[in-house]
């Protein structure tokens, strides 16, 4: 069975890699709905994918029995309700992160998955489409670091305030910085430490900069403790990438193990090697740099196979729910701390 997918919700530019990844994996795009789209992002879809079919109505795609998968990068607060609709119409769902923005939405999605047997997959792009993180995961699984006991993840982003839609600055629509950006780092912590769940030991979100409304969260941090082992993790996210950096953010990941360590410079090695996907490994034998730019990305191929075979290997369902819940718990703890300050 060739997987056919429809795109509903073109509000974030992450939709580009969702579409491209599925096309590269052999899936067929049945169309994209122009009725739920940011004009600038829609122009990007039309220029990148000129042969894809545009349809006026999202309902037409949701009601199309030939479509097995609905893909969305809608306004974050609208993703979960759309996913529930799609699953109740017999379709699997692939969403950009965050897939949910409230505990109520998480409960609704979990109920829909139980009742329908459909897949609710989130693309955590800072792992799923980053070759250097794929290489790090492989090395960890091979035992190159011994037992991983700590991760330190940094996810700075460039604000680009002038091009952001109004929903981006409203916590009720984008979910807050810990629900949005930090979901990437929570995902990586669980996977790299071999954990199925964790507790939120510390969480903060705050407003520091002067260029955005005081209600906008431009800094956040989380401390996690694994429920499965002794691993702990620290996460720092912000909207302060300086204009002089030649990419949107200097994403770093440090992995500490009992017999080795890894540092990843995902997108840029400032004043160093060209390009991104740099991994630095220190183990029993010495230190070395690994160029990960050719490491294959399998997420979309695995997801297509999941839709075909009714499996959940690309991003296990329990993992999706654990990451989503932990992000919401971190946001709730940070909000509580802020209210008490």
C-alpha positions in Angstrom: 0.0 0.0 0.0 1.4 3.4 -1.0 0.7 5.9 1.8 -1.3 9.0 0.7 -1.2 12.1 3.0 -3.0 15.4 3.1 -1.7 18.6 4.7 -4.1 20.6 6.9 -2.6 23.6 8.8 0.2 25.4 7.1 1.1 27.9 9.8 4.7 27.1 10.6 7.6 26.6 8.2 8.4 23.2 9.7 5.7 22.0 7.3 8.3 22.1 4.6 10.4 19.3 6.1 7.3 17.3 7.0 6.2 17.3 3.4 9.6 16.8 1.9 10.5 14.0 4.3 7.3 12.0 3.4 7.8 12.5 -0.3 11.4 11.3 0.0 10.1 8.2 1.8 7.8 7.3 -1.1 4.5 8.7 0.2 2.1 10.6 -2.1 0.7 14.0 -1.2 -3.0 14.0 -2.1 -3.2 17.8 -1.5 -2.9 20.7 1.0 -5.6 22.9 2.3 -5.3 26.6 1.6 -8.1 27.4 4.1 -5.8 27.0 7.2 -2.6 28.7 6.2 -0.4 31.6 7.0 0.1 33.5 3.6 3.9 33.6 3.9 4.2 29.9 4.8 1.7 29.0 2.1 3.8 30.8 -0.5 6.8 28.7 0.7 4.8 25.5 0.1 3.7 26.6 -3.3 7.3 27.6 -4.4 8.9 24.5 -3.0 6.3 22.0 -4.2 4.7 23.5 -7.3 3.3 20.2 -8.5 1.3 19.4 -5.4 -2.5 19.9 -5.4 -4.1 22.8 -3.5 -7.6 22.3 -2.2 -9.9 24.9 -0.7 -11.3 22.9 2.1 -9.7 21.0 5.0 -12.8 18.9 5.2 -12.3 17.6 1.7 -9.0 16.1 2.9 -10.3 14.8 6.2 -13.2 13.1 4.4 -11.1 11.6 1.6 -11.0 7.8 2.2 -8.0 7.4 0.0 -5.8 9.4 2.5 -4.2 7.4 5.3 -2.3 10.2 7.0 -3.0 13.8 7.9 0.0 16.1 8.4 -0.2 19.4 10.2 1.9 22.4 11.3 -1.2 24.3 12.3 -1.3 27.0 15.1 0.0 24.8 18.0 -3.3 25.1 20.0 -5.2 23.8 17.0 -3.1 20.7 16.3 -4.6 18.4 18.9 -8.3 19.1 18.0 -7.5 18.6 14.4 -5.7 15.3 15.2 -8.7 14.0 17.2 -11.0 14.9 14.2 -8.6 13.1 11.8 -8.3 10.0 14.0 -12.0 9.7 14.4 -12.2 9.7 10.6 -9.9 6.8 10.3 -6.6 8.6 9.7 -3.2 8.6 11.3 -1.6 11.9 12.2 1.8 13.5 11.9 2.2 16.8 13.6 4.9 19.3 14.1 5.9 19.9 17.8 4.2 20.7 20.1 1.4 18.3 19.4 -0.6 19.5 22.4 -0.7 22.7 24.4 -2.7 21.7 27.5 -3.4 18.7 29.8 -7.0 18.6 28.5 -5.7 18.3 24.9 -3.3 15.5 25.9 -6.2 13.6 27.5 -8.4 14.0 24.4 -5.6 12.8 22.1 -4.9 9.8 24.3 -8.6 8.9 24.4 -8.8 9.1 20.6 -5.8 6.9 20.1 -7.2 4.3 22.5 -10.6 4.4 20.9 -9.6 4.4 17.2 -6.2 2.6 17.1 -4.8 5.4 15.0 -1.3 6.8 15.3 -0.5 10.2 16.7 3.1 11.0 15.8 5.1 14.1 16.6 8.1 15.1 14.6 10.7 16.3 17.1 12.8 17.8 14.3 15.9 18.5 16.5 16.4 14.7 16.7 14.4 13.3 13.9 16.0 15.3 11.1 19.4 16.0 12.6 22.0 13.5 11.4 24.5 14.3 14.2 21.9 13.3 16.9 21.1 10.2 14.9 24.9 9.3 15.1 25.0 10.1 18.8 22.1 7.8 19.4 23.8 5.1 17.5 27.1 5.5 19.4 25.1 5.4 22.7 23.4 2.2 21.7 26.7 0.7 20.8 28.0 1.4 24.3 30.6 4.0 23.2 29.9 6.1 26.3 29.2 3.4 28.8 26.2 4.3 30.9 24.8 7.7 30.0 24.2 9.6 33.2 23.6 13.2 32.0 22.5 15.3 29.1 22.9 19.1 28.7 20.8 20.5 25.9 20.8 24.1 24.6 18.2 25.3 22.1 18.7 29.0 21.4 16.5 30.4 18.5 16.4 33.6 16.5 13.3 35.7 17.2 12.7 37.1 13.7 9.9 39.1 15.4 8.9 41.0 12.2 7.9 37.8 10.4 6.1 36.1 13.3 2.3 35.8 13.3 0.3 37.1 16.2 -0.3 33.6 17.6 3.5 33.2 18.2 3.4 35.8 21.0 0.3 34.4 22.7 1.0 31.7 25.3 -2.6 30.3 24.9 -2.0 29.6 21.3 1.7 28.5 21.1 1.8 26.9 24.5 4.8 28.7 26.1 8.5 28.2 25.5 8.8 25.0 27.6 5.9 23.3 25.8 7.1 24.5 22.4 10.9 24.5 22.1 11.9 22.4 25.1 9.9 19.4 23.9 12.8 18.8 21.6 15.2 18.5 24.5 12.9 16.4 26.6 12.6 14.0 23.7 16.4 13.8 23.4 16.9 13.3 27.2 14.5 10.3 27.3 15.9 8.6 24.2 19.7 9.1 24.9 19.4 8.1 28.6 17.2 5.0 27.8 14.4 6.4 29.9 10.7 5.8 29.4 9.7 8.6 31.9 11.1 11.3 34.1 10.3 13.8 36.8 10.6 17.5 36.5 12.9 18.6 39.3 13.1 22.3 38.3 11.5 24.5 35.7 11.5 28.2 34.9 10.2 30.4 32.2 10.6 34.2 32.1 10.7 37.4 30.0 14.1 39.0 29.8 14.4 40.9 26.5 13.0 44.3 25.6 11.8 43.7 22.0 8.7 41.6 22.9 5.6 41.9 25.1 6.2 41.3 28.8 3.9 38.3 28.6 6.2 36.6 26.0 8.4 33.8 27.4 11.9 34.3 25.9 13.9 32.2 28.3 13.3 28.8 29.9 15.1 26.0 31.7 14.3 22.5 33.0 16.0 19.9 35.1 14.9 16.3 34.6 15.5 13.1 36.6 14.9 9.8 34.9 12.5 7.4 36.6 14.3 4.4 35.1 17.9 5.0 36.1 20.2 7.6 37.7 20.4 9.9 34.6 19.7 13.6 35.0 19.4 16.3 32.4 19.5 20.1 32.1 17.7 22.1 29.3 18.1 25.7 28.3 16.0 27.3 25.6 15.7 31.0 24.6 14.9 33.4 21.8 18.2 35.3 21.8 20.3 34.0 18.9 22.2 37.1 17.7 21.8 38.4 14.2 25.5 37.7 13.5 25.1 33.9 13.7 24.8 32.5 10.1 22.0 30.2 11.2 18.8 30.3 13.3 20.4 28.9 16.4 23.6 27.4 17.9 22.0 24.2 19.1 24.4 22.2 21.4 24.0 18.8 23.0 26.4 17.4 25.6 26.1 13.7 26.6 28.0 12.4 29.6 28.7 8.7 30.1 30.7 6.6 32.5 33.3 5.8 29.8 33.0 8.7 27.4 31.3 11.9 26.3 29.9 13.6 23.3 29.4 17.2 22.3 27.2 18.0 19.3 27.2 21.3 17.4 24.1 20.7 15.3 23.9 23.7 13.0 27.2 25.6 13.2 30.7 25.3 14.6 31.5 28.9 15.3 35.0 29.9 14.0 35.6 26.2 13.3 34.7 23.7 10.6 32.2 24.7 7.9 28.6 23.6 7.9 26.7 21.8 10.7 26.4 18.2 12.0 29.6 18.2 14.0 30.0 15.5 16.7 33.0 15.4 19.0 33.6 12.1 20.8 35.9 11.5 23.7 36.3 7.9 24.9 38.9 5.4 26.2 41.1 5.7 23.1 41.2 9.5 22.7 39.2 12.3 21.0 37.9 12.7 17.5 35.6 14.8 15.3 32.9 13.0 13.3 31.3 14.6 10.3 27.7 13.4 10.5 26.4 15.2 7.5 25.9 11.9 5.5 24.3 10.0 8.4 21.0 8.7 7.0 17.7 10.0 8.5 15.1 7.3 8.8 12.3 8.9 10.6 9.9 9.5 7.7 10.7 6.1 6.1 10.0 4.5 9.4 6.8 6.5 9.9 5.5 5.4 6.4 6.2 1.8 7.4 4.3 2.3 10.7 1.2 3.6 8.8 1.4 0.6 6.5 2.2 -2.1 9.1 0.2 -0.6 12.1 3.4 -0.3 14.2 4.9 2.7 16.1 8.6 2.3 15.6 9.4 5.8 14.2 8.3 7.5 17.4 6.6 5.1 19.9 3.2 6.3 21.1 4.1 6.1 24.8 7.2 8.2 24.1 5.1 10.9 22.4 2.7 11.1 25.3 5.6 11.1 27.9 7.4 14.0 26.2 4.1 15.9 25.8 3.2 15.4 29.5 6.6 16.3 30.8 6.6 19.6 28.8 3.2 20.4 30.2 4.4 19.5 33.8 7.5 21.7 33.4 5.3 24.6 32.2 2.9 24.2 35.1 5.8 24.1 37.6 7.4 27.2 36.1 4.1 29.0 36.1 3.5 28.1 39.7 7.0 29.3 40.7 6.4 32.6 38.8 3.1 33.2 40.6 4.8 32.6 43.9 7.7 34.9 43.2 
